[in-house]
Amino acid sequence: MTKVTGNVDEVMEKLAEIEREILDPVTNKALVAYENVPYTISAADMPLFVNFVGALTNSEMIGSDEKARTYNDTRNYTLTLYHSPFGAGVEGEKMGLLTPFFARVYDTFAKYPHLKLMGGVMDAMLTGDSGMTIVNFVAQQYYGVRFTLQVTSKTRRLLGDYE
């Protein structure tokens, strides 16, 4: 059995909560952000965020006792901004509408290095982005940006003898 603080489901919920603080520079409305990967997305809701759980990149044991071991786990998350359907409108115009999102996303996440004081989260920081690109969702193409967020959280894993 594993007791986790800052587990994947909790992190995904918190990412969506933070992304909803970002305002669309055209409409000045909060962005749509999903807590879980949806089956479909709608152009009517764009721009919107869908987050994907990435690889566990590091799991460092930081302590142990007779009942459990404690780790600092570092996992990447891909925060994908879907702006508009590919081929809709003028390409240069659509790509140009993405540029304000870089500062808005980086500035918003820089405010929350512990994902709004989420229990167990030691650090969260954006480590990169894809630049303005074509992003896919269920075999459909959209203009967008993929941001990589690295989250380090403390995890306590119980030993089998003490279940």
C-alpha positions in Angstrom: 0.0 0.0 0.0 1.2 3.5 -0.8 0.2 6.6 1.1 0.7 9.6 -1.1 0.5 13.3 -0.7 0.5 15.3 -3.8 -0.6 12.2 -5.8 -1.4 12.4 -9.5 -5.1 12.9 -9.2 -4.7 15.7 -6.7 -2.0 17.4 -8.8 -4.3 17.2 -12.0 -7.1 18.9 -10.1 -4.8 21.6 -8.8 -3.3 22.2 -12.3 -6.8 22.8 -13.7 -7.7 25.1 -10.8 -4.6 27.2 -11.5 -5.1 27.3 -15.3 -8.6 28.7 -14.8 -7.0 31.8 -13.4 -5.5 32.5 -16.8 -7.5 34.9 -18.9 -8.0 34.8 -22.6 -6.4 38.1 -23.9 -9.1 38.5 -26.6 -12.3 37.8 -24.5 -10.8 38.4 -21.0 -12.6 35.3 -19.8 -11.1 32.5 -17.7 -9.8 29.6 -19.7 -11.5 26.2 -19.6 -9.3 23.6 -18.0 -10.0 19.9 -17.5 -9.2 18.0 -14.3 -9.0 14.8 -16.2 -8.4 14.1 -19.9 -11.8 14.4 -21.6 -13.1 12.1 -24.4 -13.6 15.1 -26.7 -12.9 18.9 -26.8 -15.0 21.6 -28.4 -13.8 24.5 -30.4 -16.5 26.5 -28.7 -14.6 26.2 -25.4 -11.2 27.2 -26.8 -8.7 28.3 -25.7 -8.6 25.5 -23.2 -6.1 23.3 -21.3 -5.9 19.5 -21.2 -3.2 18.1 -18.9 -1.4 14.8 -19.4 0.6 12.9 -16.7 4.1 12.3 -17.8 7.0 10.2 -16.6 8.3 9.8 -13.1 11.8 11.1 -13.7 13.3 10.7 -10.3 12.4 8.9 -7.0 14.9 9.5 -4.3 14.5 7.8 -0.9 14.9 10.5 1.8 14.1 8.5 4.8 12.7 5.3 6.3 11.4 3.8 9.5 10.1 0.5 10.6 6.7 1.0 8.8 7.6 2.9 5.6 10.0 4.5 3.2 9.7 8.2 2.2 10.6 9.4 -1.2 10.9 12.7 -3.1 9.2 11.8 -6.4 9.7 14.1 -9.4 7.1 13.7 -12.2 6.6 15.7 -15.4 3.1 16.9 -16.5 2.3 18.2 -20.0 0.0 21.2 -19.9 -1.5 21.4 -23.4 -3.1 24.7 -24.5 -5.5 24.1 -27.4 -6.2 27.5 -29.0 -8.2 26.9 -32.1 -8.8 24.3 -34.9 -6.0 24.0 -37.4 -7.0 25.5 -40.7 -9.6 27.8 -39.2 -9.0 31.4 -40.1 -5.8 32.9 -41.2 -2.8 30.8 -40.1 -0.5 33.7 -39.1 -3.3 35.4 -37.2 -4.1 32.3 -35.2 -0.5 31.6 -34.4 -0.1 35.3 -33.4 -2.9 35.0 -30.9 -0.9 32.4 -29.0 2.0 34.7 -28.1 0.3 36.4 -25.1 -0.2 33.0 -23.5 3.5 32.4 -22.9 3.8 35.2 -20.4 0.4 34.5 -18.9 1.1 30.8 -18.3 4.7 31.3 -17.0 3.6 34.2 -14.7 0.6 32.3 -13.3 2.5 29.1 -12.5 5.5 31.1 -11.1 3.1 32.3 -8.3 2.5 28.8 -7.1 5.7 26.8 -6.6 3.8 24.6 -4.2 0.6 24.4 -6.3 -1.3 26.6 -3.9 0.2 25.1 -0.8 -0.9 21.6 -1.8 0.1 19.0 0.8 3.2 17.1 -0.1 4.3 19.2 -3.0 7.9 20.3 -2.5 8.3 22.2 -5.8 6.5 22.8 -9.1 8.0 24.7 -12.0 7.6 25.1 -15.7 10.7 23.7 -17.4 9.9 24.4 -21.0 7.4 24.6 -23.8 6.9 23.5 -27.4 6.7 27.0 -28.8 3.7 27.7 -31.1 2.9 24.5 -32.8 0.2 22.1 -34.0 -1.2 19.9 -31.2 -3.3 16.9 -31.7 -6.3 15.6 -29.8 -8.1 12.4 -30.9 -6.8 12.6 -34.5 -7.7 16.3 -34.8 -5.2 19.1 -35.2 -5.3 22.5 -33.3 -3.0 25.5 -32.9 -1.5 25.4 -29.5 1.4 25.1 -27.0 2.6 22.3 -24.8 4.1 23.4 -21.5 6.2 21.0 -19.3 5.7 21.3 -15.6 8.0 19.4 -13.2 6.4 18.5 -9.8 8.4 17.2 -6.9 6.3 15.7 -4.1 7.0 13.8 -0.9 5.6 10.2 -1.0 5.4 7.7 1.9 5.3 4.1 0.8 4.2 1.7 3.5 6.1 -1.6 3.9 4.1 -4.8 3.2 4.7 -6.1 6.7 2.6 -3.2 8.2 -0.4 -3.2 6.0 
